[in-house]
Amino acid sequence: ALGDAKGKNWTLGCIYLIGHCLSWSGWLVLQAPVLKTYPARLSFTSYQCFFGIIQFLVIAAFVERDPQAWLVHFGY
């Protein structure tokens, strides 16, 4: 189950890992035709990173709702 006592679910983890590998390889295949029509590779990479961080922040805001968890701690 998703909430088992030890926090380990190898089946779900393997499914996520395989899904990640497939989606990443699909993204790399889709980049080739985009770069043929849009040859500015640096700005394309910048757009990719920008929208990736926006996606990460939106997902992270829904996953971690405790504002104390977002504070930076310096180990003391």
C-alpha positions as CSV (number, residue, x, y, z in Angstrom):
1,A,0.0,0.0,0.0
2,L,1.1,3.6,-0.4
3,G,1.3,4.2,3.3
4,D,3.0,1.1,4.6
5,A,4.7,1.2,7.9
6,K,8.3,1.2,6.7
7,G,7.8,3.8,4.0
8,K,9.1,1.5,1.3
9,N,7.1,0.5,-1.7
10,W,9.4,-1.0,-4.3
11,T,6.7,-1.8,-6.8
12,L,5.4,1.7,-7.0
13,G,9.0,3.1,-7.0
14,C,9.9,0.8,-10.0
15,I,6.8,1.9,-11.8
16,Y,7.7,5.6,-11.2
17,L,11.3,5.0,-12.3
18,I,10.2,3.3,-15.5
19,G,7.7,6.0,-16.2
20,H,10.4,8.6,-15.7
21,C,12.8,6.9,-18.0
22,L,10.1,6.6,-20.7
23,S,9.0,10.2,-20.4
24,W,12.6,11.5,-20.4
25,S,13.5,9.5,-23.5
26,G,10.3,10.7,-25.2
27,W,11.2,14.3,-24.4
28,L,14.6,13.9,-25.9
29,V,13.1,12.4,-29.1
30,L,10.6,15.4,-29.3
31,Q,13.5,17.9,-28.9
32,A,15.0,17.1,-32.3
33,P,12.2,18.5,-34.5
34,V,11.8,21.5,-32.2
35,L,15.5,22.3,-32.5
36,K,15.3,22.1,-36.3
37,T,12.6,24.7,-36.4
38,Y,13.9,26.8,-33.5
39,P,17.7,26.7,-33.7
40,A,18.4,29.0,-30.7
41,R,19.5,26.2,-28.4
42,L,20.5,28.3,-25.5
43,S,17.2,30.1,-25.2
44,F,15.3,26.9,-25.7
45,T,17.3,25.4,-22.8
46,S,16.5,28.5,-20.7
47,Y,12.8,28.2,-21.4
48,Q,12.9,24.5,-20.5
49,C,14.6,25.2,-17.2
50,F,12.3,28.1,-16.4
51,F,9.1,26.2,-17.0
52,G,10.6,23.2,-15.2
53,I,11.2,25.2,-12.1
54,I,7.7,26.7,-12.3
55,Q,6.3,23.2,-12.5
56,F,8.4,22.0,-9.6
57,L,7.3,24.9,-7.4
58,V,3.6,24.3,-8.1
59,I,3.9,20.6,-7.3
60,A,6.0,21.3,-4.2
61,A,3.5,23.8,-2.9
62,F,0.8,21.2,-3.1
63,V,3.0,18.4,-1.6
64,E,4.5,20.3,1.3
65,R,2.0,22.7,2.9
66,D,3.9,23.3,6.2
67,P,5.5,26.8,5.9
68,Q,8.1,25.8,8.5
69,A,9.5,23.2,6.1
70,W,10.3,25.9,3.5
71,L,12.6,27.8,5.9
72,V,16.3,27.4,5.3
73,H,18.1,25.9,8.3
74,F,21.9,26.2,8.7
75,G,22.4,23.1,10.8
76,Y,22.2,24.5,14.3
